[in-house]
């Protein structure tokens, strides 16, 4: 299995809702990432988990709450979002056994619309 | 702070043409450079990964080169096809333990049949 699977593919939520995005990989990768991508812009890093521990938080607002319950799963919990948070949310993973040589694998993303 | 620039921003070519996409970066202290393809509204598909010690990588009709000292990479696409139409992103990996991927803004490619 060489894929990163993200669910749901599309999500529409109100500003008072609580929802979660899910990301799963079974490649044994121990580094997992959340990126946010606005239309016609490159992806921007949000969070990095390394060996299930949060190692980088790029000053993301607290209405976004990441969680890494095990080495295969990464969640992004959403609460009280704003319309400007509407974007494509991408999950990625990377093997850590050979840190120099391994590239990133991205999922197909969750298209989030906040109404 | 690392900055990655891609030129051109958009490119439209007739089918069958060979083409070159350019990527430059300001800080040469990188682990590797990765080229991705992104179709509209979709995730990123990895095309080629070049280590900092390598000069080029090839996969089918794609060839990517890296000149780390000058901070440049090119993606060469041979005999372009309409199915190659997509946004092409280059990204450099750096930072402590290589935990950051910095993207360029991308080149939007359209191949006309």
Interface residues (C-beta under 8 A of the other chain):
Chain A: X6 X31 X33 X41 X42 X43 X45 X48 X50 X55 X56 X88 X90 X92 X96 X99 X100 X101 X103 X104 X105 X106 X107 X108 X109 X111
Chain B: X31 X32 X34 X36 X41 X42 X43 X44 X45 X46 X49 X51 X52 X89 X91 X93 X97 X98 X99 X100 X101 X103 X104 X105 X106
